[in-house]
């Protein structure tokens, strides 16, 4: 049984000026501040994962998601032995059915990126090993353990790690 908070993250995909694009923004507050992340956050008590995605994306970007367009893509179990309160289980979604372009909020400065230009070097250390495949239609189910620096992955059961690492 998972003892860590459940969270959601949603990668919004569209056809734009740069071809296929994904919404990723600079996190302004809280866990991951300064990193590039997709919109998401904690699932509230009694809330479904899908409802949490709709709420979090709207709060962080102003974008309204069509819940019928949500595509579950897997689960990431993040473990931080040096700071256990950061540990969490993240449910990953993509969505192509939404309205709006994204507006800055107090939590996120959203920006559309061409799929080939996603700023993996500014994201959490694990992202390079699984995110490109998820954006291309794949799924992920992995555990990532972060080291004492709270930044570097030191262990994972994901087959793409450590070859996909972006940081030392």
N, C-alpha and C positions, 0 to 999 in steps of 0.2 A: 504494500500500500504506500502511495506517495505521501510524504509528510510535508512537502514544500508547497508554497502557493501555486495555483494554476493561473497561467496568464495566456493571452492570445497575441498573435502578431499577424498582420495582414499585408501582403505585397500586392498593391494595386497595379494592374497592367493595362496599358492602352496602346493604341497605334497613334503616334504623334509625329511631330516635326523631325524627330531623330529616329524614326522607324518605331520598332517596338520599344516601349519605355516602361519603367517601373518607378513608383514613388518611394523615395528614401529621403529622410531629412536628418538634420542635425538635432540631436536630443539636447534640450536646454536645461532640464532639471532632473533630479533623482538619479536612479541607477542608470549608468551609461551616459551621463551628461557629457557632451562634447563629441560623442561618437555619432556616426551615421547609423540610423536605425529605420525600420518601417514602423508605421503606427501600430499601437497595441498597448496592452496593459492588463491589470488584474481582472479576473472574473469575480464579480460580486456574488455574495451568497444568494442562492436561488436563481442565478442568471445562467442561461445557456451559453455555450461557447460562441455561438453565432450572434446572439444578442450582445455579448461583450464586444465582439468585433465591430458590429454596427455602431455601438455607443462610443467605443474608444476612437475609431476612425473619425467619427463626427466631431468628438471633443477636440482631437488633436489637429484635424485638418479642415473641418467644415464640409468634408465630402460625405454625401449620403449614399450608402451602399444598398443595393438590392440584395436582401438576404438569400434569395433563391440563386444568386450568382456566386455565392461563396463556395470555394473548392478546398476541402481539407487536404493538406499535403503532408501531414505527419506531426511528430512530437519530438521535442528536444528537451532533454533533462539536463539542466545546468546545475553543477555542483561547485560550491565554493567552500571547501573545508576550512579555509582561513577566515571566512566571514559567512557562516552558515545562513544568516538572515538574507543573504543575496540568492541563495539556492532557490530554484523554481523549475516548474515543468511548463514548457511553452508549446501551445498548439498552433501550428503553422497553417495559414490559409493564403490563397491567392484569390483575387477577384477582378473580373473584367467588366462587371455590370454595376455602374455607379454614376452619380452626377456630381459635377464640380471639378475644379482643377487643383484644389488644395490651397489653403490660406495659412499663414503662420499663426501659431497659438502660443500660449505661455509654456508649452511643453516641447513643441517641435517646429522647426523651420523646414517645411517640405519642399522637395525639388524633384523634378522628373529627370530620370537618367536613361540614356540608351542602355539596352541590356548589356552590351559589350563594354560599357563604361561605368558600371556600378562601382562606387568607391569602396571596394573591399578592404583596402588598406586603412580605412577610417572606421571600419566596423569591428565588432567583437572578433577575436582571434579565430573562432570556429567557422565564421560565415563563408570563407573562401572554400572550405571543404565540402559544403553542401548547397549553398544558395544558388550558384549557377545551374545546377541540375534541377532544383525545384522551379526556378524561373523558366526552365526549358520544358517543364511538364512532369518532372519526376517527383518522388516523395523522399521523405527523410524520417528516420526513427533512430535517434542516437543519444548517447550520454557524452557530455563534455565536462571534464573536471579542470577547474582553473587553479593555477598555482598561487603561492603566497603573494605575488605581485598583483593579484586580482585581475590580471589582464591576459596572461598567456595560458593557453590550454596545455596541460601537462599529461593528460591521458584522455583517451576516447575509444569507444568501440566502433566509431564510424570508419568505413574503409577508405574514405578520402583524407583522413588525417594520418600523419602530419604533412603529407605531400601538398595539401592545399593551404598550408600556413602562410600568413601574410606578415606576421610579426615574429620577433625573436623573444 
